[in-house]
Amino acid sequence: MRILCLATLAVIGLGLAACNKKNSDLYAGVDGDFVTGTPLGDRVDGANFFGSSVARGQFSPIYFGYDSIEVAPAEQPKIAQVATAMKGTPGDLIVAGFTDDRGTEEYNRGLGERRAQSVRQALIDAGVPAGRIQTVSFGEEMPADSSGGESAWALNRRAEFGVVK
């Protein structure tokens, strides 16, 4: 009986220890970039990607391959253009990730976030301060082309930029 009680307490103790959030997890998930651990800056109040305080369309979208988060070499000049512009202006940047409509809504929302994070990291690597770049995912919502087929899917697999005014 005594051994059973001790074993039960040990299991409960291990379970509670596993529930504690480690400091190294501070920047995981919604608190930051779960890919690299680079903390996200504070959210800008009132900055909605589609709101009047965000200028969209200044930069060309970054396109991705099917089920990919890799920024292709052909897309690097676009990253360089955005990085150069951001280094010369005081505003913050929102990177929005999008997907085509294949896959579940949940999977596509995650893929869109990973795409936005990938572009964010490329911009950080190009010299844009991490605290000036936010990310958001719209997954398969708001397609650039809703006609269907490979050419439409290719246009929908993208990351777009919004500059906070």
trRosetta pair geometry for C-beta under 8 A, 3 or more apart (Angstrom, degrees):
i j d omega theta_ij theta_ji phi_ij phi_ji
1 4 5.6 -54 -152 33 31 114
1 5 6.6 31 151 -18 64 103
2 5 5.8 -52 -151 34 33 111
2 6 6.4 31 152 -16 65 106
3 6 5.7 -54 -147 39 33 111
3 7 6.2 35 153 -20 66 107
4 7 5.7 -54 -145 37 29 112
4 8 6.3 32 154 -21 63 106
5 8 5.7 -54 -148 35 30 112
5 9 6.4 29 154 -16 64 106
6 9 5.7 -54 -147 38 32 111
6 10 6.3 34 153 -22 65 106
7 10 5.6 -53 -148 34 31 113
7 11 6.5 31 154 -18 64 104
8 11 5.9 -55 -150 35 30 110
8 12 6.4 29 153 -16 65 107
9 12 5.7 -55 -145 39 32 111
9 13 6.1 35 155 -21 66 108
10 13 5.7 -54 -146 37 29 113
10 14 6.4 28 156 -16 64 106
11 14 5.9 -55 -147 38 29 109
11 15 6.3 32 153 -20 63 108
12 15 5.6 -56 -149 37 30 114
12 16 6.4 28 155 -17 65 105
13 16 5.9 -55 -147 37 30 108
13 17 6.3 30 154 -19 64 107
14 17 5.6 -54 -145 37 32 113
14 18 6.4 34 155 -21 64 105
15 18 5.8 -55 -151 33 30 111
15 19 6.7 30 151 -22 62 105
16 19 5.6 -54 -152 30 36 114
16 20 7.3 49 151 -33 63 91
17 20 6.0 -38 -161 9 38 114
21 25 5.5 -120 -171 74 82 127
21 26 7.7 101 150 -78 113 58
22 25 4.7 95 63 1 82 103
23 26 5.6 -8 -170 -32 49 114
25 28 4.7 -45 -164 10 70 128
26 31 6.2 -110 160 125 52 152
26 32 7.5 40 118 8 67 131
26 39 7.9 -22 117 -92 100 109
27 31 5.5 -128 -128 109 33 103
27 32 3.4 -32 -165 51 83 148
27 33 6.7 -2 158 45 107 62
27 34 7.8 -176 130 -85 68 46
27 37 4.9 92 88 -162 127 62
27 38 7.1 -171 167 76 145 13
27 39 4.8 -101 -116 -84 124 73
27 40 7.9 153 -151 1 94 71
28 31 6.4 39 58 49 40 105
28 32 6.8 3 -29 57 12 90
28 34 5.0 60 -157 -115 63 86
28 37 7.4 -23 -72 -106 66 72
29 32 7.7 57 62 45 40 56
29 34 5.3 58 -59 -77 33 124
31 39 7.4 -45 144 -132 83 82
31 40 7.3 -176 152 28 39 104
32 37 6.8 40 115 -163 130 34
32 38 6.5 -161 175 91 114 41
32 39 4.4 -74 -111 -123 136 46
32 40 4.8 -168 -118 -4 61 82
33 36 5.0 -5 120 48 128 83
33 37 6.4 -47 81 19 89 10
33 38 4.5 14 35 54 136 79
33 39 7.4 -124 13 -75 87 10
33 40 6.5 135 -33 -53 75 85
33 117 5.3 138 -140 -147 92 111
33 120 6.6 -149 -100 97 126 137
33 121 7.0 123 -161 -67 150 97
33 130 8.0 -89 -14 -158 134 119
33 135 7.8 93 -94 6 83 139
34 37 7.8 35 -139 -71 22 48
34 117 7.2 -57 44 -121 72 164
35 114 6.8 111 -65 -138 126 78
35 117 5.0 137 4 140 129 135
35 118 7.2 72 -12 -72 178 63
35 121 6.7 -82 91 -47 131 140
36 117 7.8 177 6 171 94 108
36 121 5.7 128 -18 -106 144 125
38 120 7.9 -167 78 130 132 114
38 121 7.1 150 18 -102 142 83
38 124 6.4 -24 -169 -113 171 171
38 130 4.9 -126 168 -139 120 147
39 130 6.9 97 69 129 60 132
39 131 7.7 10 99 -85 91 79
40 130 7.5 -119 -112 158 33 94
40 131 7.7 109 171 -119 35 48
40 133 7.8 -103 -136 90 78 66
40 134 6.3 72 -167 -116 116 64
40 135 7.3 -106 -111 18 129 90
41 92 7.1 -135 81 -130 144 129
41 130 6.9 158 -39 121 93 66
41 131 3.3 99 -83 -163 117 65
41 132 6.3 59 -8 -48 157 23
41 133 7.3 112 11 43 113 43
41 134 6.8 -89 58 -67 91 82
42 131 7.7 20 12 -164 66 97
43 47 7.0 -157 174 50 77 111
43 134 6.5 82 -114 -115 67 142
44 47 3.7 50 85 -10 108 137
44 53 7.9 -151 125 130 123 133
44 92 5.6 180 -41 46 137 148
44 134 7.3 -119 6 -25 93 147
44 164 5.1 70 64 -153 168 161
46 51 7.0 -146 166 127 69 162
46 53 5.6 72 130 6 99 161
47 51 6.9 -169 -163 53 28 130
47 53 5.5 -105 -106 101 59 123
47 54 5.9 96 -163 -63 78 107
47 92 7.2 -23 -126 75 166 124
47 94 6.7 173 151 -51 117 132
47 134 7.5 118 108 36 136 156
47 164 4.7 -24 -126 -117 131 121
48 51 3.3 91 59 -22 101 118
48 53 7.1 92 31 45 70 99
48 54 6.5 -130 79 0 46 127
49 54 5.7 -94 -143 97 27 168
49 56 7.3 65 173 -75 73 125
49 94 5.3 -141 -99 122 87 148
49 96 5.3 81 -145 -69 151 133
49 136 5.7 -124 -46 56 137 152
49 162 5.1 170 -145 3 70 159
50 54 7.2 -8 -22 62 8 126
50 56 7.6 -12 -108 -24 49 146
51 54 5.5 84 62 14 75 100
53 164 6.2 11 140 -153 94 74
53 165 5.3 -132 -167 41 59 100
54 94 6.2 -26 -137 24 135 132
54 162 4.0 19 173 169 118 123
54 163 6.8 150 -159 69 64 36
54 164 5.6 -34 -101 -96 77 55
54 165 6.9 -144 -83 -7 23 85
55 58 5.9 50 129 -33 108 119
55 162 6.6 153 71 -162 39 67
55 163 4.7 -19 58 59 99 94
55 165 6.0 96 -24 -60 99 97
56 160 6.7 27 -155 155 109 120
56 161 7.2 159 -136 93 66 53
56 162 4.7 -31 -84 -102 83 87
56 163 8.0 178 -75 18 36 67
58 85 7.5 176 140 157 126 163
58 161 6.8 -76 60 96 90 115
58 163 6.1 2 20 -4 147 123
59 78 6.8 111 175 -172 102 93
59 81 6.5 158 -133 106 104 111
59 82 5.0 40 -130 -87 157 99
59 85 7.3 -153 -76 38 116 152
59 161 4.5 15 53 45 124 139
60 78 5.2 -98 73 -125 106 122
60 81 7.7 50 27 68 98 146
61 78 7.9 -12 98 -175 21 156
61 144 7.6 -86 -14 -77 169 151
61 158 4.2 5 167 -171 132 128
61 159 6.4 157 -164 72 80 43
61 160 5.0 -39 -105 -88 96 72
61 161 7.8 -170 -101 -1 51 79
62 71 6.2 -35 -175 -127 135 96
62 75 4.9 77 -146 -170 87 134
62 78 5.7 178 -86 98 80 140
62 79 7.0 49 -94 -63 129 84
62 115 7.9 176 94 173 112 102
62 119 5.4 164 41 -103 157 125
62 158 6.3 142 74 -160 49 69
62 159 4.5 -5 54 51 105 99
63 72 7.7 -25 85 24 76 123
63 75 6.5 -160 45 -88 65 125
63 154 6.7 28 -167 171 130 77
63 155 7.5 -57 -115 -119 119 32
63 157 6.2 71 -164 92 72 83
63 158 5.3 -33 -99 -98 58 82
64 68 4.9 -167 176 81 100 92
64 69 6.8 -11 -140 -107 141 24
64 70 7.2 130 -140 59 93 55
64 71 7.8 -63 -95 -95 86 44
64 72 7.5 162 -120 -17 45 101
64 115 5.7 -89 -42 -125 155 123
64 157 4.4 -110 65 151 87 105
64 158 6.7 -168 8 -81 87 30
64 159 7.5 73 -31 -16 112 89
65 68 3.9 41 66 14 90 144
65 70 7.1 1 27 56 109 99
65 72 6.9 102 -27 -59 100 122
65 157 7.1 -83 89 132 6 152
66 100 7.8 -33 -118 20 77 132
66 153 7.4 21 -95 142 94 125
66 157 6.9 -109 -89 -80 41 162
67 103 7.9 132 -94 -56 93 138
67 111 7.2 -83 -135 -131 52 140
68 157 7.7 61 49 175 84 135
69 111 7.2 -143 -71 -159 98 70
69 114 4.4 -69 -103 133 142 106
69 115 5.2 -136 -127 -83 77 57
69 117 7.6 -5 -169 66 130 90
69 118 4.5 167 165 -43 93 147
70 118 6.9 -126 -99 -166 18 148
71 75 5.2 -119 -175 84 81 126
71 76 6.9 106 138 -75 109 67
71 79 6.4 55 175 -55 147 138
71 118 5.7 176 -34 144 94 108
71 119 6.2 122 -80 -92 125 62
71 122 4.9 2 16 -62 165 152
72 75 4.9 92 60 4 77 104
72 76 7.8 -113 103 -26 48 79
73 76 5.6 -27 -160 -9 43 120
74 77 7.9 -42 175 16 40 98
75 78 5.3 -49 -173 35 66 117
75 79 6.5 70 133 -24 80 99
76 79 5.3 -50 -149 34 42 115
76 80 6.3 44 153 -21 70 102
76 122 7.6 -134 -117 -168 70 131
77 80 5.4 -51 -146 36 36 114
77 81 6.4 41 153 -23 66 102
78 81 5.6 -50 -149 32 33 113
78 82 6.5 30 154 -15 65 104
79 82 6.0 -58 -151 38 31 108
79 83 6.1 30 153 -19 66 110
79 119 7.1 -154 -104 -151 102 77
79 122 4.7 -71 -139 138 146 123
79 123 6.3 -138 -161 -75 92 65
79 126 5.9 175 146 -37 100 151
80 83 5.7 -55 -143 39 30 112
80 84 6.2 32 158 -21 65 106
80 126 6.2 -158 -103 -141 54 141
81 84 6.0 -54 -148 34 27 110
81 85 6.5 23 155 -14 62 109
82 85 5.8 -60 -149 40 30 109
82 86 6.1 25 156 -17 67 111
82 93 7.4 92 176 -135 112 152
82 123 6.3 -62 105 -107 116 112
82 128 7.8 -32 124 -51 88 147
82 161 6.0 -161 -124 -88 132 162
83 86 5.9 -58 -142 39 28 108
83 87 6.3 29 159 -22 64 106
83 123 5.4 -178 -84 -143 93 72
83 126 3.6 -80 -102 121 164 131
83 127 5.9 95 -179 54 119 87
83 128 5.2 -124 -131 -38 78 105
84 87 6.0 -55 -148 32 27 110
84 88 6.8 11 157 -7 60 113
85 88 6.1 -74 -156 43 30 103
85 89 6.3 -2 160 2 69 118
86 89 6.2 -72 -136 48 32 94
86 91 7.7 -98 -133 73 75 78
86 93 5.7 -37 -110 -44 133 134
86 123 7.1 31 37 -167 156 120
86 128 4.8 18 99 -115 138 120
86 132 6.8 144 178 122 120 137
86 163 7.9 -159 -98 -112 86 107
87 127 6.0 10 -82 113 131 114
87 128 6.4 -116 -62 -92 79 69
89 163 7.3 3 108 -158 149 135
91 132 7.9 107 117 -167 42 110
91 163 4.8 69 110 177 145 94
91 164 5.1 179 -173 70 101 66
91 165 6.4 -31 -113 -104 134 20
92 132 4.9 -152 -123 -164 70 67
92 133 7.2 -170 -171 -73 81 27
92 134 6.6 46 155 -6 121 102
92 163 7.6 152 81 -159 40 55
92 164 4.3 6 60 34 88 127
93 123 7.3 -118 83 175 154 166
93 128 7.2 -16 19 178 141 147
93 132 6.1 55 15 138 87 86
93 133 5.0 -15 70 -110 102 70
93 134 7.1 -178 93 28 51 68
93 161 6.2 -34 -164 -158 105 99
93 162 7.2 140 -162 76 55 49
93 163 5.9 -29 -103 -104 68 61
93 164 7.2 -129 -68 2 20 86
94 133 7.9 150 -95 -161 24 53
94 134 4.8 -24 -109 73 72 101
94 135 7.3 150 -163 -98 63 20
94 136 6.1 6 -177 5 109 111
94 161 7.2 137 76 -162 56 48
94 162 4.3 -14 59 62 105 102
94 163 7.9 -155 20 -71 76 17
94 164 6.6 92 -22 -47 99 94
95 116 4.5 149 115 -157 99 87
95 119 4.9 -174 -164 89 146 123
95 120 5.4 -152 32 -63 149 85
95 123 7.5 -162 -59 -4 139 142
95 133 6.3 16 -9 -173 111 101
95 134 7.2 179 22 88 69 47
95 135 5.1 -26 68 -108 93 74
95 136 7.5 166 84 27 47 65
95 159 5.5 4 -178 178 97 118
95 160 7.6 158 -157 78 51 38
95 161 6.1 -21 -103 -101 64 67
96 112 7.7 -18 168 174 62 111
96 116 6.2 -44 -157 -99 10 125
96 135 7.6 152 -88 -163 32 56
96 136 5.0 -22 -108 73 77 94
96 137 7.2 150 -162 -100 62 24
96 138 6.0 22 180 -7 110 108
96 159 6.5 159 79 -158 45 63
96 160 4.9 -16 59 59 103 88
96 161 7.7 -165 19 -75 81 19
96 162 6.8 48 -16 -5 112 109
97 111 7.4 -156 149 118 128 55
97 112 3.5 149 112 177 100 65
97 113 5.7 -162 48 -63 143 18
97 114 7.1 135 -159 54 168 43
97 115 3.8 138 -138 71 119 101
97 116 3.5 -108 -33 -35 107 92
97 117 7.7 -25 -46 0 143 64
97 119 7.6 178 -81 12 93 121
97 135 6.9 19 -14 -172 105 103
97 136 7.3 -170 21 93 74 44
97 137 4.6 -24 64 -111 103 78
97 138 7.1 178 81 26 52 67
97 139 7.9 34 107 -63 88 35
97 158 7.9 -180 -149 100 46 44
97 159 5.2 -24 -98 -102 62 87
98 112 5.5 30 -86 -123 15 113
98 115 7.5 -75 38 77 39 149
98 137 7.8 165 -72 -158 36 63
98 138 5.4 -11 -96 67 80 101
98 139 7.1 13 -140 97 47 10
98 140 7.5 98 -170 -103 74 23
98 141 7.8 -111 -128 66 91 58
98 142 6.8 -94 -117 84 126 92
98 143 7.4 143 177 -109 128 46
98 144 7.3 109 116 -24 159 95
98 156 5.9 -112 136 178 114 66
98 157 7.1 -159 100 -125 79 19
98 158 5.1 3 56 60 110 76
98 159 7.1 177 18 -86 77 36
98 160 7.0 35 -8 -5 119 100
99 102 7.9 -110 152 52 107 66
99 103 7.0 -48 146 52 145 128
99 108 4.2 -143 61 -155 146 96
99 111 5.0 65 -80 91 138 121
99 112 5.2 -105 -23 -63 96 90
99 115 7.5 168 -70 -7 81 143
99 139 5.4 -31 27 -167 111 50
99 140 5.2 -52 78 -71 92 67
99 156 6.6 21 131 135 26 99
99 157 6.0 19 -139 -107 46 68
100 108 7.9 -121 69 -125 40 124
100 140 6.6 3 128 -117 23 95
100 143 7.4 52 -131 -119 51 114
100 152 7.5 111 -130 116 109 76
100 153 3.8 18 -114 -145 150 82
100 154 7.9 13 -68 -36 127 24
100 156 4.3 110 -92 83 64 126
100 157 5.5 -32 -28 -53 91 88
101 108 7.5 -12 -129 -94 32 160
101 140 4.5 97 -103 -158 59 133
101 143 6.9 -41 -44 -71 102 132
101 153 7.7 -106 25 -107 71 88
101 156 7.3 -19 -22 133 72 165
102 153 7.0 18 -7 -129 112 129
103 107 4.3 -106 168 88 116 127
103 108 5.0 142 92 -56 115 90
103 111 7.1 54 98 -3 164 144
103 140 7.6 178 68 -51 90 127
104 107 4.5 93 55 8 84 102
104 108 6.8 -156 88 -4 42 88
105 108 5.9 -60 -146 41 27 109
105 109 6.3 32 154 -24 64 105
105 139 6.2 76 -165 142 60 157
105 140 6.6 -100 -116 32 63 115
106 109 5.8 -52 -148 31 29 112
106 110 6.7 25 154 -13 62 105
107 110 5.9 -61 -156 39 32 109
107 111 6.2 30 150 -19 68 109
108 111 5.4 -51 -139 39 35 113
108 112 6.1 41 157 -22 66 103
108 139 3.7 92 118 -163 94 100
108 140 4.4 3 149 -28 162 94
109 112 5.8 -51 -149 34 28 113
109 113 6.7 29 151 -18 61 104
109 137 5.3 112 -169 119 61 127
109 138 7.8 -89 -118 149 72 11
109 139 3.8 -45 -76 -61 55 128
110 113 5.6 -54 -151 35 34 111
110 114 6.4 31 153 -17 67 104
110 137 7.3 66 -84 156 10 172
110 139 7.9 40 14 -94 42 104
111 114 5.6 -52 -146 37 34 110
111 115 6.4 37 152 -21 65 103
111 137 7.8 135 74 -151 44 135
111 139 7.1 89 55 -122 86 73
112 115 5.7 -52 -149 34 32 113
112 116 6.5 31 153 -17 64 104
112 137 3.4 126 102 -155 107 100
112 138 5.9 -135 -179 50 160 45
112 139 4.5 -122 -8 -76 138 42
112 140 8.0 -135 -48 -32 127 44
113 116 5.7 -54 -148 37 33 110
113 117 6.2 33 152 -19 66 107
113 135 6.5 97 -150 138 69 124
113 136 7.9 -69 -104 172 76 19
113 137 3.8 -67 -59 -43 71 139
114 117 5.5 -53 -144 39 33 113
114 118 6.3 40 153 -26 64 104
115 118 5.6 -51 -148 31 31 115
115 119 6.6 28 154 -14 64 103
115 137 7.7 113 46 -112 92 99
115 157 7.8 -161 -106 -176 156 71
115 158 7.8 115 155 117 147 17
115 159 5.2 -163 140 -63 104 107
116 119 5.9 -55 -151 38 32 108
116 120 6.2 39 148 -24 65 106
116 135 3.8 131 134 -155 124 110
116 136 6.5 -173 -127 51 169 33
116 137 5.9 -134 0 -74 132 77
116 159 5.5 153 -94 -127 57 116
117 120 5.3 -49 -145 34 34 118
117 121 6.4 35 155 -20 65 101
117 135 5.7 -2 -69 -97 62 172
118 121 5.9 -51 -150 33 29 109
118 122 6.6 31 150 -18 62 104
118 159 7.8 -151 67 -46 91 151
119 122 5.5 -52 -150 35 35 113
119 123 6.4 35 151 -18 66 104
119 159 4.5 -157 -28 111 153 167
120 123 5.8 -58 -153 37 31 110
120 124 6.4 32 150 -19 66 105
120 130 7.8 68 167 -137 103 73
120 133 4.9 152 -139 136 95 135
120 135 5.5 -71 -47 -63 138 117
121 124 5.4 -50 -147 35 36 114
121 125 6.2 39 152 -20 66 104
122 125 5.6 -52 -148 37 31 114
122 126 6.4 26 151 -16 63 109
123 126 5.5 -59 -147 41 33 110
123 128 4.3 -26 158 38 96 133
123 133 5.8 141 88 -91 139 154
124 127 7.8 140 -179 6 28 9
124 128 6.0 -81 -86 67 38 79
124 129 7.7 14 -122 -176 76 11
124 130 5.1 28 -111 -81 122 82
124 133 7.0 -115 -59 27 88 147
128 132 6.1 -111 169 70 94 119
128 133 6.1 80 124 -46 124 122
129 132 4.8 81 75 1 92 109
129 133 7.8 174 93 -8 53 91
130 133 6.3 -75 -157 37 38 103
138 141 4.5 -103 170 67 93 101
138 142 5.3 -22 152 37 147 116
140 143 6.9 -8 -179 -65 65 95
140 156 7.4 29 -138 166 65 133
143 146 4.7 127 73 -76 130 73
143 152 7.1 31 168 171 132 102
143 155 7.8 80 176 98 87 95
143 156 4.6 -32 -142 -109 90 121
144 152 8.0 -178 80 -162 78 68
144 155 4.5 -119 85 143 124 104
144 156 5.4 -165 28 -88 88 57
144 158 6.5 39 -22 17 138 144
145 151 7.4 -57 110 118 159 78
145 152 3.9 -136 109 -136 113 83
145 155 4.5 61 7 72 120 139
145 156 6.3 -115 45 -49 77 91
146 152 6.9 -95 44 -166 1 136
147 152 4.7 -164 60 -75 81 142
148 152 5.5 51 39 49 7 149
148 153 7.8 20 -160 -44 37 86
149 152 5.3 88 60 17 72 103
149 153 6.9 -135 104 -8 33 94
150 153 5.5 -55 -140 38 32 113
150 154 6.2 36 159 -25 66 103
151 154 5.8 -49 -149 30 30 114
151 155 6.9 27 152 -15 60 104
152 155 5.9 -58 -154 37 35 108
152 156 6.3 29 152 -19 68 111
153 156 5.7 -62 -148 38 33 111
153 157 6.5 30 157 -22 68 104
154 157 6.2 -53 -147 30 30 107
155 158 6.9 -19 170 -34 42 127
